Every structure is written in structure tokens, then in C-alpha cells.
Amino acid sequence: AKNRNLIKEFDPDILIVLSADHIYKLDFRDVLETHLDKKAAVTIVTTKVPKGEKASRFSVVETNKNGRVTNFEYKPEKPKSDLIATEIFVYDAKILLETLDELAENESEIEDYGDQLLPKMVAEEKVFEYRYKGFWRDVGTIRSYWKTQLDLLDENVRFSLDDEDWTILTRAEQSVPAFIYNDAKVKNSLVSQGCRIYGKVEHSILSTKVTVEKGAEVKDSVLLPGSVVEENLKIEKVIVDSDAHVTKHKVETLEKMRKDYKDDIFIIGKYKIQAESEIDK
């Protein structure tokens, strides 16, 4: 709603609105084709709730046999289906602006798109779905971010960084290759350039220039660039922040915190440790 004037100034025929914290591979041209064929006011890219997630964390959608959206609920307590909106929306820009103007006349402030905008358009306009059946994850929570990273290590997950037809290359600084030292053990892990592994790494993601010192053990964890796990320390189910050092004191603090947050994923930062329950409230 805050961008109404900017949209009017640009004067597009179609507007694609995307969320920034989702992981997927999708050719938007396919969605646009569906949108134009259906002559839709809005086309919502939908998918089934990913395994391990709850539909109540998302916008829940109901559709008829023609793919028309018949109901849209934003984060309902009792979801009526397992079909959710991926937060990829294709709008007819003219209808969108008209609807936003109508809402602005009746509301002091327009909240999230799911509270007023989409329910109104579903009730009054032709809204259709584009059903997406590939890999899609929302990484807006600590646990979902951690889990999605580790999903890259699962051979059964339908998401590949080195797909010959659609390679995903990240922007990385120039660095020496990763070096796995003589006594090191690495199993089912993604190890980026510049890493130095002296200890043991299992089922983990290591970003650039991570160091795992002698005798250290890393399992089911995500280590961000420049982080260090010091000698003979063990960490499991954690995210280590960029340039943070995992010290003996931090590991002792972590183990004490696990008594209160037993099943949590923890973030080890430069100066403090946080449990996911403290952040994703």
C-alpha cells in the first residue's frame, strides 16, 4: 500500500510481488502464462505444506476444480486445507491499485496483504492458482533456516545446486581451496572454499573460510563465513554466526541453556548465544 504512488508512476500492466526469504526454483514466465490465459486479477503460486511445517504458519488457500481460489485465510489457527500460498503473487496492476484505493478509503491503515487485500480480491475478483510442485521453503524462522540448509545434503530432496539445466552459482570471494588435513574426517557435508578442517565434520554446512580445529567435532550444524570451532570442542544442531569463535566458555554456556531449551536450535554469535525460542516468539 505504501508503494501505490510508485506503482502508478511506473504504470505496469502486471506486477509480480515476491517474498525475500524463500528458497525455490521457478520460471516466472510459466506463472505469467497462466495469469494471462485465465485473465486473472491475481494469480497465486500455491504449494502443499512442506513436510515438518504447519499450515497455520502460512496463508491457507482453497480452490475449485478449475483452479479458481475460493477462500484465502492468513495464518489461520485451524487451517481448512494443506494448500498454502508461497507469497509469489502476480497482479493485474490496474485492479490492484483500484482495490488498494478502496481499502484506503475504508481503513485508517492497511495491514499485511493477507489481512485485507487478498481476502477482498478473492471475494470480488477472479483469483487463480498456479500449482507449484517443486522444492519450496520459507526460511523466515531460525529452525526453518537451519533445516533448509541441511536439506541441501539430502539426496532425496528435489533441489540441486548443480543441476545441469539450472545451475545456481553464488557470489563468493576469491579464496584458496578447502583443505582437509590428514586426521580430519568429513561425512555428508558441504565444505566451501577457504575452509581448514583438522577435526570431524558430519552432516553440516560450512561456509567460506571456516576453521574446525584439531579434535573438534561438528554435527548437524551450519557455520557461517570465517567462524572457528576451537580445539576438542563438540557442537551439534547450532548455527555459528560469521566470524564467531566457538570457545570452551560458549560451549559450557550452550549446554546449560539446553536444559531450558532442550529441543531448540541455537545461534552462537560473537558475544552471546541465543535459543530459537528466544527469537522466534
C-alpha positions as CSV (number, residue, x, y, z in Angstrom):
1,A,0.0,0.0,0.0
2,K,2.9,2.3,0.7
3,N,4.1,1.9,-2.8
4,R,0.9,2.8,-4.6
5,N,2.2,6.1,-6.0
6,L,5.4,4.4,-7.2
7,I,3.4,1.7,-9.0
8,K,1.1,4.3,-10.5
9,E,4.1,6.3,-11.8
10,F,5.7,3.2,-13.4
11,D,2.3,2.2,-14.8
12,P,2.9,-1.6,-15.3
13,D,0.3,-3.9,-16.8
14,I,1.3,-6.7,-14.5
15,L,3.1,-6.6,-11.1
16,I,4.9,-9.6,-9.6
17,V,5.2,-9.4,-5.8
18,L,7.7,-11.8,-4.1
19,S,8.9,-12.5,-0.6
20,A,12.7,-12.3,0.0
21,D,13.1,-15.2,2.5
22,H,12.0,-18.2,0.4
23,I,14.1,-20.8,-1.5
24,Y,12.8,-22.3,-4.8
25,K,13.4,-22.6,-8.5
26,L,10.6,-21.3,-10.6
27,D,10.4,-19.8,-14.1
28,F,8.0,-16.8,-13.7
29,R,7.2,-16.9,-17.4
30,D,5.1,-20.1,-16.7
31,V,3.1,-18.2,-14.0
32,L,2.6,-15.2,-16.3
33,E,1.3,-17.5,-19.0
34,T,-1.3,-19.0,-16.6
35,H,-2.2,-15.5,-15.4
36,L,-2.9,-14.2,-18.9
37,D,-4.7,-17.4,-20.0
38,K,-7.1,-17.1,-17.0
39,K,-7.4,-13.3,-17.4
40,A,-6.9,-13.3,-13.6
41,A,-6.9,-10.3,-11.3
42,V,-4.4,-12.2,-9.2
43,T,-2.5,-15.4,-9.7
44,I,-1.2,-17.0,-6.5
45,V,1.6,-19.6,-6.7
46,T,0.5,-22.3,-4.3
47,T,2.1,-25.5,-3.0
48,K,1.4,-28.2,-0.4
49,V,2.7,-27.6,3.1
50,P,6.3,-28.8,3.3
51,K,7.0,-31.8,5.5
52,G,7.6,-30.8,9.1
53,E,5.8,-27.4,8.8
54,K,2.3,-26.4,10.0
55,A,-0.2,-24.8,7.6
56,S,-1.1,-22.3,10.3
57,R,2.3,-20.5,9.7
58,F,1.2,-19.6,6.2
59,S,-1.6,-18.2,4.1
60,V,-4.0,-21.1,3.5
61,V,-5.8,-21.4,0.2
62,E,-8.9,-23.3,-1.1
63,T,-9.5,-23.8,-4.8
64,N,-12.1,-25.4,-7.0
65,K,-11.6,-27.9,-9.8
66,N,-10.8,-25.1,-12.3
67,G,-8.0,-23.7,-10.1
68,R,-10.0,-20.7,-9.0
69,V,-9.2,-19.6,-5.5
70,T,-12.4,-19.7,-3.4
71,N,-11.0,-18.9,0.0
72,F,-7.9,-17.3,1.4
73,E,-7.0,-17.2,5.1
74,Y,-3.9,-15.5,6.6
75,K,-2.2,-17.7,9.2
76,P,-5.4,-19.3,10.5
77,E,-5.5,-21.2,13.8
78,K,-7.5,-24.0,12.2
79,P,-6.4,-24.4,8.6
80,K,-9.1,-25.8,6.2
81,S,-6.6,-27.3,3.8
82,D,-2.9,-28.2,3.3
83,L,-2.6,-25.9,0.3
84,I,-0.7,-22.7,1.0
85,A,0.3,-19.5,-0.8
86,T,4.1,-19.3,-1.5
87,E,4.0,-15.5,-1.3
88,I,4.6,-15.3,-5.1
89,F,1.7,-13.2,-6.5
90,V,1.0,-11.9,-10.0
91,Y,-1.4,-9.0,-10.0
92,D,-3.3,-7.2,-12.7
93,A,-1.8,-3.8,-11.7
94,K,-4.9,-1.7,-12.6
95,I,-7.2,-3.9,-10.4
96,L,-4.6,-4.0,-7.6
97,L,-4.4,-0.2,-7.5
98,E,-8.2,0.1,-7.6
99,T,-8.5,-2.3,-4.7
100,L,-5.8,-0.6,-2.7
101,D,-7.6,2.8,-3.2
102,E,-10.9,1.2,-2.0
103,L,-9.2,-0.2,1.1
104,A,-7.5,3.2,1.8
105,E,-10.9,4.9,1.8
106,N,-12.3,2.5,4.4
107,E,-9.3,1.7,6.6
108,S,-7.1,4.0,8.6
109,E,-4.1,1.8,7.8
110,I,-3.8,-1.2,5.5
111,E,-2.1,-4.1,7.3
112,D,-0.4,-7.1,5.8
113,Y,-1.6,-8.2,2.3
114,G,-3.2,-11.3,3.8
115,D,-5.4,-9.4,6.3
116,Q,-7.4,-7.3,3.9
117,L,-6.1,-7.2,0.4
118,L,-6.2,-10.8,-0.8
119,P,-9.4,-11.8,1.1
120,K,-11.2,-8.8,-0.6
121,M,-9.8,-9.7,-4.1
122,V,-10.7,-13.4,-3.7
123,A,-14.3,-12.4,-2.7
124,E,-14.7,-9.9,-5.6
125,E,-12.3,-10.7,-8.4
126,K,-11.1,-13.7,-10.5
127,V,-8.2,-15.1,-8.5
128,F,-6.5,-18.3,-9.7
129,E,-3.7,-20.5,-8.5
130,Y,-0.5,-21.7,-10.2
131,R,0.3,-25.0,-8.5
132,Y,4.0,-25.4,-7.8
133,K,5.2,-29.0,-7.1
134,G,8.9,-28.4,-6.7
135,F,11.1,-27.6,-3.7
136,W,9.9,-24.6,-1.8
137,R,10.9,-23.5,1.7
138,D,10.2,-20.5,3.9
139,V,13.3,-19.6,5.8
140,G,11.8,-16.9,8.0
141,T,12.4,-18.7,11.3
142,I,15.6,-20.0,12.9
143,R,14.6,-23.6,12.6
144,S,13.4,-23.4,9.0
145,Y,16.6,-21.6,8.0
146,W,18.7,-24.4,9.7
147,K,16.6,-27.2,8.3
148,T,16.6,-25.8,4.7
149,Q,20.4,-25.5,4.8
150,L,20.7,-29.2,5.8
151,D,18.1,-30.2,3.2
152,L,20.8,-29.5,0.6
153,L,22.6,-32.6,1.9
154,D,19.6,-34.9,1.4
155,E,19.8,-36.8,-1.9
156,N,16.1,-37.3,-1.8
157,V,15.3,-33.6,-1.7
158,R,14.3,-32.2,-5.1
159,F,16.7,-29.2,-5.1
160,S,20.1,-29.3,-6.6
161,L,22.7,-26.5,-6.8
162,D,24.5,-28.2,-9.7
163,D,21.6,-29.1,-11.9
164,E,22.9,-29.0,-15.5
165,D,19.8,-27.3,-16.7
166,W,19.7,-24.7,-14.0
167,T,23.0,-24.3,-12.1
168,I,22.9,-22.0,-9.1
169,L,26.2,-20.1,-8.6
170,T,26.6,-18.0,-5.5
171,R,28.7,-14.8,-5.4
172,A,31.9,-15.8,-3.5
173,E,35.1,-14.0,-2.8
174,Q,38.3,-15.4,-4.2
175,S,40.0,-17.8,-1.8
176,V,42.2,-20.8,-1.7
177,P,40.6,-24.2,-2.0
178,A,39.2,-26.0,1.1
179,F,41.9,-28.1,2.8
180,I,41.1,-31.3,4.7
181,Y,44.0,-32.3,6.9
182,N,45.4,-35.8,7.5
183,D,43.5,-36.6,10.7
184,A,40.3,-34.9,9.6
185,K,37.0,-36.8,8.9
186,V,34.3,-35.3,6.8
187,K,31.0,-37.0,6.1
188,N,27.9,-35.9,4.1
189,S,28.8,-32.2,4.3
190,L,29.1,-29.1,2.1
191,V,32.5,-27.6,2.6
192,S,33.2,-24.2,0.9
193,Q,36.4,-22.8,-0.3
194,G,38.9,-21.5,2.2
195,C,37.9,-23.9,4.9
196,R,40.5,-25.7,7.1
197,I,39.3,-28.9,8.6
198,Y,41.5,-30.6,11.2
199,G,38.7,-32.2,13.2
200,K,35.5,-34.1,12.4
201,V,32.5,-32.7,10.4
202,E,29.3,-34.6,9.8
203,H,26.1,-33.6,8.1
204,S,26.9,-29.9,8.2
205,I,27.2,-26.8,6.0
206,L,30.5,-25.0,6.2
207,S,30.6,-21.5,4.6
208,T,33.8,-19.9,3.3
209,K,36.9,-19.7,5.5
210,V,35.6,-21.8,8.3
211,T,38.1,-23.5,10.6
212,V,37.5,-26.7,12.6
213,E,40.5,-27.2,14.8
214,K,42.1,-30.4,15.9
215,G,39.9,-32.7,17.9
216,A,36.8,-30.5,17.4
217,E,33.5,-32.1,16.2
218,V,30.7,-30.5,14.2
219,K,27.4,-32.3,13.6
220,D,24.1,-31.2,12.1
221,S,25.2,-27.6,12.1
222,V,25.5,-24.5,9.9
223,L,28.7,-22.5,10.1
224,L,28.8,-19.1,8.5
225,P,31.8,-17.4,6.9
226,G,35.0,-17.0,9.0
227,S,33.7,-18.9,12.0
228,V,36.1,-21.1,14.1
229,V,35.4,-24.1,16.3
230,E,38.3,-24.4,18.7
231,E,40.2,-27.5,19.7
232,N,38.5,-30.5,21.2
233,L,35.0,-28.8,21.4
234,K,31.8,-30.5,20.2
235,I,28.8,-28.7,18.7
236,E,25.5,-30.1,17.4
237,K,22.4,-28.5,16.0
238,V,23.7,-25.0,16.0
239,I,24.2,-22.0,13.7
240,V,27.5,-20.3,14.2
241,D,27.5,-16.7,13.1
242,S,30.0,-15.1,10.8
243,D,33.5,-14.7,12.3
244,A,32.3,-16.1,15.7
245,H,34.6,-18.3,17.7
246,V,33.2,-21.3,19.4
247,T,35.2,-21.3,22.7
248,K,35.1,-23.6,25.7
249,H,33.2,-21.0,27.7
250,K,30.5,-20.7,24.9
251,V,30.1,-24.5,24.8
252,E,29.6,-24.7,28.5
253,T,27.1,-21.9,28.4
254,L,25.3,-23.7,25.5
255,E,25.0,-26.9,27.5
256,K,23.5,-25.0,30.4
257,M,20.9,-23.4,28.1
258,R,19.9,-26.7,26.6
259,K,18.4,-27.7,30.0
260,D,15.8,-24.9,29.5
261,Y,15.5,-25.1,25.7
262,K,16.1,-28.8,25.2
263,D,14.8,-29.2,21.6
264,D,15.9,-25.7,20.3
265,I,18.3,-24.8,17.5
266,F,20.9,-22.4,19.0
267,I,22.8,-19.5,17.4
268,I,26.3,-19.0,18.6
269,G,27.3,-15.4,18.0
270,K,30.5,-13.4,18.6
271,Y,29.3,-12.2,22.0
272,K,26.3,-14.3,23.0
273,I,24.3,-17.5,22.5
274,Q,20.6,-17.4,21.7
275,A,17.9,-20.2,21.6
276,E,15.4,-20.1,18.8
277,S,12.6,-19.8,21.3
278,E,14.0,-16.5,22.4
279,I,14.0,-15.2,18.9
280,D,11.0,-16.7,17.1
281,K,8.3,-15.9,19.5
